[in-house]
């Protein structure tokens, strides 16, 4: 099997080393949430969000941990958004207007799938996940739970 000669593709040694070193530096600084280690913390206590202007807390009423998390953050003045009412509706009616007009952060304790969907949509508004913790769940809970902040 021969490798075709592509004359337009030039990726030199220097460019390879710079891009690899940049990715390694970002990973070490924690800028890439993919490399975040799972936390063994108990989900009852929310993480410190005083550095963020948290406007909304995303919850899933099917998860008792999520409701307890929301109560803690609601006491600090954040409005609750229920994910079981529909992600599209939550996104269009609450999050997009928040980020287009004034900014602010959104936090939640949800399944990893819900967080992933919201974080991908947040990229279209130039937002990213800045805090991500994974929690241990019992065998009866098939999906891992994560707490997160998108700002």
C-alpha positions in Angstrom: 0.0 0.0 0.0 1.5 3.3 -1.0 0.8 6.7 0.6 -0.3 9.3 -1.9 1.9 12.4 -2.3 -0.1 15.4 -1.3 1.9 18.5 -2.2 -0.5 21.0 -0.5 -0.2 19.3 2.9 2.8 20.7 4.7 3.0 20.0 8.4 6.6 20.5 9.5 8.3 19.3 12.6 8.2 22.7 14.2 4.4 23.1 13.8 3.9 19.6 15.2 6.0 20.3 18.3 4.4 23.7 18.9 0.8 22.3 18.6 1.6 19.3 20.8 3.3 21.5 23.5 0.3 23.9 23.4 -2.2 21.1 24.0 -0.1 19.6 26.8 0.2 23.0 28.5 -3.6 23.6 28.3 -4.2 20.2 29.8 -1.8 20.8 32.7 -3.5 24.2 33.4 -6.9 22.5 33.5 -8.3 24.4 30.6 -9.5 21.2 29.0 -12.3 19.7 31.1 -12.0 16.4 29.3 -8.9 15.6 31.4 -10.6 16.5 34.7 -10.4 13.8 37.3 -13.7 12.5 38.8 -14.5 13.9 42.2 -15.4 11.6 45.1 -17.3 14.4 46.9 -20.8 14.1 48.2 -23.2 15.9 46.0 -25.1 17.4 48.9 -22.8 20.4 49.2 -22.5 22.7 46.1 -19.1 23.8 45.0 -18.1 27.4 45.5 -19.6 29.6 42.7 -19.0 33.0 44.2 -16.5 33.8 41.4 -19.2 33.3 38.8 -22.4 35.3 38.4 -24.7 32.2 38.5 -28.2 33.1 37.2 -29.7 29.7 36.6 -29.5 26.2 38.2 -30.4 23.4 35.8 -32.0 20.4 37.6 -33.6 17.1 36.9 -36.5 16.3 39.2 -36.0 12.6 38.7 -32.7 12.9 40.6 -32.9 13.7 44.4 -29.2 14.8 44.4 -30.1 17.4 41.7 -33.0 18.8 43.7 -30.8 19.1 46.8 -28.2 20.9 44.7 -30.8 23.3 43.3 -32.1 24.2 46.8 -28.6 25.1 47.9 -28.0 27.4 44.9 -31.6 28.8 45.0 -30.8 30.2 48.4 -28.0 32.2 46.8 -30.4 33.8 44.4 -30.3 31.5 41.3 -33.4 30.7 39.4 -34.2 27.0 38.7 -34.6 25.5 35.2 -36.1 22.0 35.0 -34.4 19.9 32.3 -37.3 17.4 32.1 -39.4 20.2 30.5 -37.2 19.9 27.4 -33.7 20.9 26.6 -34.6 22.8 23.5 -37.1 24.9 25.3 -34.8 25.6 28.2 -32.1 26.6 25.8 -34.2 28.9 23.6 -36.2 30.6 26.3 -33.7 31.0 29.0 -30.0 30.4 28.2 -29.6 32.0 24.8 -31.3 35.3 25.9 -29.2 35.3 29.1 -25.9 35.0 27.2 -26.9 37.3 24.3 -27.9 40.2 26.5 -26.1 40.2 29.8 -24.0 37.2 30.4 -23.8 35.2 33.5 -23.2 31.6 34.4 -25.3 28.5 34.6 -24.7 25.6 37.0 -26.3 22.2 37.5 -26.2 18.7 38.7 -27.4 16.5 36.0 -26.6 13.4 34.0 -23.4 13.6 31.9 -25.5 13.5 28.8 -27.5 16.6 29.7 -24.3 18.5 30.6 -22.7 17.4 27.3 -25.6 18.6 25.3 -25.7 22.0 27.0 -22.0 22.5 26.9 -22.0 21.8 23.1 -24.8 24.3 22.6 -23.0 26.9 24.8 -20.1 26.9 22.4 -22.3 28.7 19.9 -22.6 31.5 22.4 -18.9 31.6 23.1 -19.3 29.9 26.5 -17.6 26.9 27.9 -17.5 24.6 30.9 -15.3 26.1 33.6 -16.0 23.6 36.4 -16.8 19.9 36.0 -17.1 17.2 38.8 -18.2 13.7 38.3 -19.9 11.9 41.2 -20.1 8.2 42.1 -23.6 6.8 41.7 -25.3 3.6 42.9 -25.7 0.7 40.5 -29.4 1.5 40.2 -28.5 4.8 38.5 -27.3 3.9 35.0 -26.0 7.4 34.1 -23.1 9.2 35.8 -24.0 12.5 37.5 -21.9 15.6 37.0 -22.0 19.0 38.6 -20.8 21.8 36.3 -20.6 25.5 35.6 -20.9 27.0 32.1 -19.8 30.6 31.8 
